């Protein structure tokens, strides 16, 4: 994805990318021709989608662009040591039923979001109460 300046049709470059820690991603872009700046803020779901694709956000200096570089590296070298050491929580029947109501095209991503949230807290079984708590913390009120 590229951002173009509407006024001068120049490709904007990223100036800053930060993750405030609430699941969002903030980026600032700059037009080298007219000095216009814009900002982009993603919600937690958009941020998770970008992270799940292993896309590097921001510009790299001194190295050619390589789309999905992290995925390519993973295919070449395998997972990082310890990547499989995190226990995957199981789901209660009620939590599975609630998860089944989420549209199929995002269900896998939502499952990973909740599982990651639960694993980080040492939760072994995800219940609907855990889903409610995660939903509030992650800003997923529509899930």
C-alpha positions in Angstrom: 0.0 0.0 0.0 1.3 3.4 -0.8 0.0 6.9 0.1 0.0 9.6 -2.5 -0.3 13.3 -1.9 -3.6 14.5 -3.4 -2.2 17.9 -4.3 1.1 17.0 -6.0 0.7 13.3 -6.7 4.0 12.4 -5.0 4.5 9.2 -3.0 4.4 10.0 0.7 7.1 8.5 2.9 6.6 7.2 6.4 8.1 9.5 9.1 7.1 7.7 12.3 5.4 4.5 13.3 4.4 3.7 16.9 2.3 1.2 18.8 0.9 3.0 21.9 0.3 -0.4 23.6 -3.5 -0.5 23.4 -3.5 -2.6 20.2 -3.5 0.3 17.8 -0.8 1.4 15.4 -0.1 5.0 14.6 1.8 6.2 11.5 2.8 9.6 10.2 3.5 10.1 6.5 5.2 13.1 4.8 5.0 14.4 1.2 8.6 15.3 0.1 7.2 17.7 -2.5 4.8 20.0 -0.6 5.6 19.1 3.0 2.1 17.9 3.8 1.8 15.4 6.6 -1.0 12.9 7.3 -1.5 10.4 10.1 -3.1 7.0 10.1 -4.4 5.2 13.1 -5.4 1.5 12.9 -7.8 -0.1 15.4 -6.8 -3.3 17.3 -8.4 -5.6 14.7 -6.6 -3.9 11.8 -3.3 -4.0 13.7 -3.7 -7.7 14.4 -4.4 -8.4 10.7 -1.2 -6.6 9.7 0.7 -8.5 12.4 -0.7 -11.8 11.4 0.6 -11.3 7.9 4.1 -10.6 9.3 4.3 -7.4 7.4 7.0 -5.0 8.4 5.5 -1.5 8.9 7.5 1.6 8.0 10.3 2.2 5.7 13.6 0.3 5.5 16.7 2.2 4.7 19.6 0.7 2.6 17.7 -2.4 1.7 15.3 -3.2 -1.2 11.7 -3.7 -0.4 10.8 -7.3 0.1 7.1 -7.9 0.6 6.3 -10.4 3.3 10.0 -10.6 4.3 9.2 -12.1 7.6 7.2 -15.0 6.0 10.0 -15.6 3.6 12.5 -15.7 6.4 10.3 -18.1 8.4 10.0 -20.4 5.4 13.8 -20.4 4.9 14.9 -20.9 8.5 11.8 -22.2 10.3 10.2 -20.8 13.4 12.2 -18.9 16.0 13.4 -21.0 18.9 10.7 -21.2 21.6 7.9 -20.1 19.2 5.9 -23.2 19.9 6.6 -23.2 23.7 3.5 -21.2 24.5 0.5 -23.4 25.6 -2.6 -22.9 23.5 -5.7 -22.4 25.6 -8.7 -24.7 25.1 -12.1 -23.3 24.5 -15.2 -24.0 26.6 -18.3 -25.3 24.7 -20.1 -21.9 25.3 -17.1 -20.0 24.0 -16.9 -22.2 20.9 -20.6 -21.5 20.3 -20.1 -17.8 20.6 -17.0 -18.0 18.3 -19.1 -19.9 15.7 -21.4 -16.8 15.4 -18.5 -14.7 14.1 -18.4 -14.5 10.3 -16.1 -17.2 8.9 -13.8 -14.9 7.0 -12.5 -13.3 10.3 -13.2 -16.2 12.8 -9.6 -17.6 12.6 -8.1 -14.1 13.3 -10.5 -13.5 16.2 -9.7 -17.0 17.6 -6.0 -16.2 17.5 -6.6 -12.8 19.1 -8.5 -14.3 22.1 -6.0 -17.2 22.3 -3.0 -14.9 22.4 -4.7 -12.7 25.0 -5.5 -15.7 27.2 -2.1 -17.3 26.8 -0.4 -14.0 27.8 -2.4 -14.2 31.1 -1.9 -17.9 31.8 -5.5 -18.8 31.1 -5.8 -22.4 30.2 -9.5 -22.5 29.2 -11.2 -19.6 27.4 -14.8 -19.0 28.6 -17.4 -16.5 27.5 -16.4 -14.4 30.5 -12.8 -14.4 29.3 -14.1 -13.4 25.8 -16.0 -10.5 27.3 -12.9 -9.3 29.3 -10.7 -9.6 26.2 -13.2 -7.9 24.1 -13.2 -4.9 26.4 -9.4 -4.8 26.7 -8.8 -5.2 23.0 -11.5 -2.8 21.8 -13.4 -5.5 20.0 -16.9 -4.5 21.1 -18.5 -5.9 17.9 -17.0 -9.4 18.2 
